[in-house]
Amino acid sequence: MNGPEPGDGSGDALLPDAETMRRLGYRAVDHIVHRWAGLEADRPWRGATRAVAEARLDSPPSEDGGDIEALMDWVVQEVFPLAGRIDHPRFMGFVPSGPGWPAVLADILVSGHNVFQGTWLESAGPSQIELTVLEWFRGWLGMPEGAGGILTSGGSAANLLAVVAARDLAGAPEGGVIYLSEQGHSSLERAARVAGFGPERIRKLPTGPDRRLEVEGVAAAVAGDRERGLRPILICANGGATSTGVVDPLPELVALARREGIRLHVDAAYGGFAVLTDEGRAALEGIGEADTVTLDPHKWFFQTYECGCLMARDPGELEQVFRVSAAYLQDTHLQDREVNFGDRGIQLTRAFRALGIWLTVQSAGRRRLAEAVGAGIALGARAGAWIEAHPELELLHPASLGIVCFRYRPHSEGPQGDDPHSDDLRSDDLHNHDLRSEEGLEALNRELQDRMLHGGHAMMSSTRLDGRYSLRFCILNHRSRWSHVESALEQVVLEGRALA
Ligand SMILES: Cc1ncc(COP(=O)(O)O)c(C=O)c1O
């Protein structure tokens, strides 16, 4: 058996006495506080192969139970370390998440109360708090009075609800077509597939030189489909694309969608909370006019996983699409303005996710949260300027909403590979390339990314832009300061020099 041996099993593990509950609870909190206090000194990522993880962590179920304290300690020492520390101040890969302490406290309270939030009958208080939080989001996005939504497990789930709603509200026609940006998140394509759109009904539209959808291109695709007898249903725009942070031209897309009688969905899963800042509000102008908007409070609103959100101009439409009556739910009928959140999506049993958002906003205040979001935008912009000014870095896309894309490019002056030490570090793949060719730059930057991953100083990730391999920073964590970003960039340069 891996891990601690079962203990003596005295006392009821499911229902210990109050003193034991407190002791164990404090121990769990101590573990978390210890982790948070030591986070910066730790590596932002540690991984393991399946074989290693299995050998270290796999075990049969205990028949008679064990000492929960020792089990918790073991999990903290052995299991959690094999993971990304997504909230590490130098974790800038993928889309980071830096929950605040109020969100963690809310999780503890939510778990301990375990309210069933599928129906109003069983959760009047928590459901009201969800309505309150959704109303705040409505105001921040500038959606009209009456707009509302539902909290989901994440952005993928919210995008799926938006796509299914659009399909059904259009009468689920055979020839229904959905329009995505080539820069759109993969969850939209998956949502379209799950909703029954075959590949021939999913248009992945090219973007312009600025990687934003071109309205004329969307209009032409819609017109072409109409000519072919198809039925355009939904345009999905980016409110912060995952690769680059770009925002599509929302006001023009709103106008096009209205003119054409097509729904407009804005996927603002990561970027949406930028509306709390002046700069973000300007970038996301028009978002409040969309039919539906995806937001992910677990990305840039300091919540723990899993907390996503779908906002809808008319939440009644969500109920029209997702409500199914059942005899065993007949007691849950509503009086007046109450909401059965189970009617607005695909989950009946739901947790009280709104509490983390509520506690965060009411304890930190909107102003502090806006500052934290603004700091991410500013750090991204500063990183962009630093990269642009550096002779060995090439900016591949300007910073937008905390994301910046770039690559290492050996200085054009000076012979390549003249450092005998650097030669040792190069893989065979790298040896075979001219490091100033496109293939060479790709091989170099791939290797650089790998070295950053395993080096343990900072975490970044990569993407592809116009076919080119690009390194990418995404800076959304309230813990990240310029010193973290700068040292990560300096490390990129050092690794690049060692390889070039
Ligand atoms: C723009 C965008 N949409 C959707 C998603 C998917 O959200 P989730 O991972 O919460 O399901 C992401 C995740 O990074 C995203 O960046």
The ligand as a Tripos MOL2 file, in Angstrom:
@<TRIPOS>MOLECULE
LIG
   16    16     1     0     0
SMALL
NO_CHARGES

@<TRIPOS>ATOM
      1 C1        -11.8340   32.2240  -24.3190 C.3       1 LIG1
      2 C2        -12.0680   30.9320  -23.5750 C.ar      1 LIG1
      3 N1        -13.2320   30.2900  -23.7150 N.ar      1 LIG1
      4 C3        -13.5030   29.1370  -23.0680 C.ar      1 LIG1
      5 C4        -12.5590   28.5550  -22.2650 C.ar      1 LIG1
      6 C5        -12.8720   27.2570  -21.5680 C.3       1 LIG1
      7 O1        -13.1740   27.5190  -20.2390 O.3       1 LIG1
      8 P1        -13.0660   26.3630  -19.1040 P.3       1 LIG1
      9 O2        -11.6560   25.8970  -19.1480 O.co2     1 LIG1
     10 O3        -13.4410   27.1060  -17.8700 O.co2     1 LIG1
     11 O4        -14.0380   25.3170  -19.4620 O.co2     1 LIG1
     12 C6        -11.3230   29.1680  -22.1000 C.ar      1 LIG1
     13 C7        -10.2770   28.5400  -21.2610 C.2       1 LIG1
     14 O5         -9.1490   28.9180  -21.2620 O.2       1 LIG1
     15 C8        -11.0700   30.3960  -22.7570 C.ar      1 LIG1
     16 O6         -9.8930   31.0380  -22.6280 O.3       1 LIG1
@<TRIPOS>BOND
     1     1     2 1
     2     2     3 ar
     3     2    15 ar
     4     3     4 ar
     5     4     5 ar
     6     5     6 1
     7     5    12 ar
     8     6     7 1
     9     7     8 1
    10     8     9 2
    11     8    10 1
    12     8    11 1
    13    12    13 1
    14    12    15 ar
    15    13    14 2
    16    15    16 1
@<TRIPOS>SUBSTRUCTURE
     1 LIG1         1 GROUP 0 **** ****
